Amino acid sequence: MADRIGVCRTGRFARVASAFPHFGEEDVLRGTRGSGTVFFAGCNLFCVFCQNWEISQRPAGEALGPEELAGVFLWLQDQGVHNLNLVTPEHVVPQVLEALAIAARKGLRIPLVYNTSAYDGQGSLALLDGVVDIYMPDFKFWKPKSARRYLGAADYPEAARAAIREMHRQVGVLKLGADGLARTGVLLRHLVVPGFLDETREILTWVARELSPDTYLNLMGQYRPAFRVGPDRYPELNRRPYPEELAEAYAAAREVGLWRFAD
């Protein structure tokens, strides 16, 4: 791999902003000992409301070679976490695979979670087939116009649908062990954006029809104005979702047959 900096602000080595046992993820991931999260710096989207913009939109973190990154994975396993949770890994798939091969030879055995915006290429997903245990995509917007304005990528909806279809083909619906923890499958997230319930309904309808009504779903209500959003820029996004909007999102999910909701 050449050491060239592209739009994701990442060169030959992946940049890691932080790594720790995370107790804020879904119950089926965090369990009692946490999900071993690795936050990668950089991103292939430009979300105007990004809550992690300090690491996604600016040079951040430490560049780690494959041996060092493998060491981070193994250190997290040694902490007793239930899984290895790679956050925003879309732009560093080759570097991740290189490190995983080393870590596996040294005893990495916990399930691998691929925590993504869903803006993933088919080539990358083909490389991950048989490697990732749990895919966790966040399908944000349905309309190209919205995706262009708020994510900087008009092709996001089409790319996300194709990516999530492939993820589902690889691992199917989410399966839990006897302990209630995720073992394999798709855990789908959808960030409920204020004022965009029409797109929420479209996404949920597609999930139920094209994937499965048994899809495990987290309707996330933690949107808040951040990064570029404010009274003078993107004012339509300058508020939290109303409780009624979250309730309506759940009602829309149930109407199309979805029933497995994250705690």
Long-range contacts (C-beta under 8 A, 24 or more apart in sequence): 1-94, 1-95, 6-91, 7-44, 8-42, 8-43, 8-44, 8-91, 9-41, 9-42, 9-58, 9-59, 10-40, 10-41, 10-42, 10-91, 10-92, 11-63, 12-63, 12-95, 13-63, 13-64, 13-65, 13-66, 13-69, 13-95, 14-40, 14-63, 14-64, 14-69, 14-92, 14-95, 14-96, 14-99, 15-40, 15-41, 15-42, 15-59, 15-60, 15-61, 15-62, 15-63, 15-64, 16-40, 16-41, 16-61, 16-62, 16-64, 16-69, 16-72, 17-41, 17-55, 17-60, 17-61, 18-61, 19-72, 19-75, 19-76, 20-76, 21-76, 21-79, 21-80, 21-81, 22-85, 25-85, 26-182, 26-187, 26-218, 26-262, 26-263, 27-180, 27-262, 27-263, 28-174, 28-176, 28-180, 28-181, 28-182, 28-187, 28-216, 28-262, 28-263, 29-82, 29-83, 29-85, 29-113, 29-134, 29-181, 29-182, 29-187, 30-82, 31-82, 31-179, 31-180, 31-181, 33-79, 33-80, 33-81, 33-82, 34-79, 34-81, 34-82, 35-81, 35-82, 35-83, 35-85, 35-113, 36-73, 36-76, 36-77, 36-79, 36-81, 36-82, 36-83, 36-84, 36-85, 36-110, 37-85, 37-87, 37-115, 38-72, 38-73, 38-76, 38-84, 38-85, 38-86, 38-87, 39-87, 39-88, 40-86, 40-87, 40-88, 40-89, 40-91, 40-92, 42-88, 42-91, 42-92, 43-88, 43-90, 43-91, 43-117, 44-90, 44-91, 44-117, 44-119, 45-117, 45-119, 45-151, 45-152, 45-153, 45-156, 46-151, 46-152, 46-153, 47-117, 47-140, 47-150, 47-151, 47-152, 47-227, 48-149, 48-150, 48-151, 48-152, 48-227, 48-228, 48-229, 48-233, 48-234, 48-237, 49-150, 49-193, 49-223, 49-225, 49-226, 49-227, 49-228, 49-229, 49-234, 49-237, 50-226, 50-227, 51-224, 51-226, 51-227, 52-88, 53-226, 53-227, 56-88, 57-227, 64-99, 66-95, 66-98, 66-99, 66-102, 67-99, 67-102, 69-95, 69-96, 69-98, 69-99, 70-99, 70-100, 70-102, 70-103, 70-106, 70-108, 73-99, 73-100, 73-103, 73-108, 74-103, 74-106, 74-107, 74-108, 77-107, 77-108, 77-109, 77-110, 81-110, 82-110, 82-111, 82-181, 83-110, 83-111, 83-112, 83-113, 83-133, 83-134, 83-181, 83-182, 84-108, 84-110, 84-111, 84-112, 84-113, 85-113, 85-115, 85-136, 86-112, 86-113, 86-114, 86-115, 87-115, 88-115, 88-116, 88-117, 89-114, 89-115, 89-116, 90-116, 90-117, 90-119, 90-120, 90-121, 90-124, 93-124, 93-127, 93-128, 94-127, 97-127, 97-128, 97-131, 100-131, 111-182, 111-183, 111-184, 113-182, 114-167, 116-163, 117-160, 118-156, 118-159, 118-160, 118-163, 118-164, 119-151, 119-153, 119-156, 119-159, 119-160, 119-163, 120-159, 120-163, 121-159, 121-163, 122-162, 122-163, 122-166, 125-163, 125-166, 125-167, 125-170, 128-170, 129-170, 130-170, 132-167, 132-170, 132-171, 133-171, 133-183, 133-184, 134-171, 134-174, 134-182, 134-183, 134-184, 134-185, 134-186, 134-187, 135-164, 135-167, 135-168, 135-170, 135-171, 135-185, 135-186, 135-187, 136-186, 136-187, 136-188, 136-189, 137-163, 137-164, 137-167, 137-186, 137-188, 137-189, 138-189, 138-190, 138-191, 138-220, 139-164, 139-188, 139-189, 139-190, 139-203, 139-207, 140-190, 140-191, 140-193, 141-193, 141-196, 141-199, 142-199, 142-202, 142-203, 142-206, 143-199, 143-202, 146-196, 146-199, 150-193, 150-234, 150-237, 161-206, 161-210, 164-188, 164-211, 165-210, 165-211, 168-211, 168-212, 168-215, 173-211, 173-212, 173-214, 173-215, 173-216, 173-260, 174-215, 174-216, 174-260, 185-216, 186-211, 186-215, 186-216, 187-216, 187-218, 187-262, 188-215, 188-216, 188-217, 188-218, 189-217, 189-218, 189-220, 190-217, 190-218, 190-219, 190-220, 190-249, 191-220, 191-222, 191-223, 192-219, 192-220, 192-221, 192-223, 192-241, 192-245, 192-246, 192-249, 193-223, 193-237, 193-241, 194-223, 194-237, 194-239, 194-240, 194-241, 194-242, 194-245, 195-236, 195-237, 197-245, 197-248, 197-249, 197-252, 200-249, 200-252, 201-252, 204-249, 204-252, 204-253, 204-256, 204-258, 205-256, 207-256, 207-258, 208-253, 208-256, 208-257, 208-258, 209-256, 213-256, 213-257, 213-258, 213-259, 214-259, 214-260, 215-258, 215-260, 216-260, 216-261, 216-262, 217-253, 217-258, 217-260, 217-261, 217-262, 218-261, 218-262, 219-246, 219-249, 219-250, 219-253, 219-261, 219-262, 221-246
